[in-house]
Amino acid sequence: MKHIAILILPALLIACDKPKPPPAIKKTETVSDIETPRNVPPAVETKPFETGYDAGEVAGEAAAKAHDPAHPKARPKLPTEDELGVLALDAAGADPGHGEKWQRGFISGFKDGFARIADKKK
């Protein structure tokens, strides 16, 4: 009986071994697994139209007040579009935040500030 138990015991141990599970199936990538791109803020903070408008309004008022004192009754003359473009570029200077949008705001504010002061001086 000992001989039979010695022969059966290894056979039972071999039979009791669980088979190895199959290797895990790799999950295929789907569209929902792809990361959604995020908007990255610009490295340089830009000045908005409103900031340029405010600066232009102050400059326009100052330009209208600096009118020729020899002719106080004459209405000050608004600079041409080209002259306003040059004024906006000068006001923007080398500041990288004062881009095209800021300059458009400056021109618009300059016109409004200039007209407000010029219309008061009738």
C-alpha positions as MATLAB code, in Angstrom:
seq = 'MKHIAILILPALLIACDKPKPPPAIKKTETVSDIETPRNVPPAVETKPFETGYDAGEVAGEAAAKAHDPAHPKARPKLPTEDELGVLALDAAGADPGHGEKWQRGFISGFKDGFARIADKKK';
ca = [
       0.000    0.000    0.000;
       2.879    2.356    0.675;
       4.098    1.797   -2.861;
       0.717    2.608   -4.305;
       0.376    5.758   -2.147;
       3.847    6.902   -3.221;
       2.903    6.448   -6.876;
      -0.532    8.010   -6.582;
       0.581   11.022   -4.519;
       2.774   12.576   -7.271;
       0.086   11.807   -9.838;
      -2.477   13.623   -7.683;
      -0.167   16.586   -7.200;
       0.390   16.836  -10.944;
      -3.340   16.565  -11.590;
      -4.143   19.246   -8.990;
      -1.900   21.861  -10.554;
      -4.041   24.553  -12.054;
      -3.333   25.382  -15.640;
      -1.694   28.752  -16.197;
      -4.159   31.408  -17.272;
      -3.782   32.601  -20.849;
      -1.799   35.817  -21.227;
      -3.880   38.960  -20.810;
      -5.203   40.387  -24.039;
      -3.881   43.853  -24.649;
      -6.606   46.453  -24.732;
      -6.834   48.128  -28.102;
      -6.715   51.905  -28.069;
      -9.980   53.625  -28.859;
     -10.882   57.230  -29.601;
     -12.083   57.747  -26.040;
      -8.618   56.752  -24.753;
      -6.859   59.547  -26.635;
      -6.166   62.556  -24.441;
      -8.096   65.674  -25.357;
      -5.834   68.589  -26.349;
      -5.901   71.515  -23.947;
      -5.613   75.185  -24.817;
      -2.359   76.568  -23.520;
      -2.415   80.254  -22.553;
      -0.025   82.478  -24.477;
       3.406   82.975  -23.022;
       3.059   86.766  -23.209;
       0.041   88.526  -21.757;
      -1.511   90.669  -24.465;
      -3.274   93.938  -23.893;
      -6.919   93.830  -24.947;
      -8.731   96.306  -27.148;
     -10.180   98.083  -24.091;
      -6.755   98.906  -22.650;
      -5.657  100.395  -25.978;
      -8.945  102.271  -26.199;
      -8.412  103.838  -22.764;
      -4.864  104.910  -23.642;
      -6.028  106.347  -26.979;
      -8.887  108.229  -25.345;
      -6.485  109.998  -22.980;
      -4.092  110.785  -25.849;
      -6.949  112.079  -28.035;
      -8.204  114.386  -25.301;
      -4.688  115.716  -24.752;
      -4.208  116.305  -28.488;
      -7.505  118.205  -28.754;
      -6.662  120.352  -25.696;
      -3.245  121.200  -27.178;
      -4.995  123.020  -30.029;
      -3.493  126.250  -31.374;
      -4.278  129.006  -28.822;
      -4.049  131.677  -31.551;
      -7.341  130.401  -33.013;
      -9.474  129.450  -29.987;
     -12.752  129.402  -31.939;
     -11.460  127.069  -34.643;
     -12.254  123.405  -34.196;
      -9.145  121.214  -33.785;
      -8.479  118.998  -36.798;
      -8.524  115.223  -36.306;
      -5.374  113.511  -37.645;
      -5.748  111.343  -40.767;
      -5.942  107.546  -40.576;
      -2.259  107.271  -41.534;
      -1.242  109.744  -38.841;
      -3.363  107.860  -36.312;
      -1.632  104.617  -37.302;
       1.741  106.238  -36.673;
       0.536  107.590  -33.308;
      -0.665  104.107  -32.331;
       2.671  102.557  -33.280;
       4.529  105.206  -31.277;
       2.265  104.634  -28.281;
       2.692  100.851  -28.529;
       6.469  101.177  -28.528;
       8.434   97.953  -28.169;
       5.962   96.347  -25.765;
       5.109   92.883  -27.194;
       1.697   93.038  -25.489;
       0.649   96.056  -27.536;
      -0.207   94.215  -30.714;
      -2.547   95.006  -33.559;
      -5.670   94.652  -31.416;
      -4.304   97.143  -28.869;
      -3.410   99.571  -31.656;
      -6.914   99.367  -33.156;
      -8.302  100.165  -29.707;
      -5.887  103.081  -29.382;
      -7.015  104.572  -32.704;
     -10.687  104.171  -31.831;
     -10.211  105.698  -28.378;
      -8.149  108.551  -29.810;
     -10.950  109.454  -32.217;
     -13.597  109.370  -29.488;
     -11.539  111.360  -26.962;
     -10.549  113.923  -29.585;
     -14.134  114.350  -30.804;
     -15.477  114.748  -27.254;
     -13.105  117.657  -26.492;
     -13.368  119.209  -29.962;
     -17.166  119.240  -29.839;
     -17.179  121.009  -26.441;
     -15.064  123.896  -27.832;
     -17.692  125.244  -30.231;
];
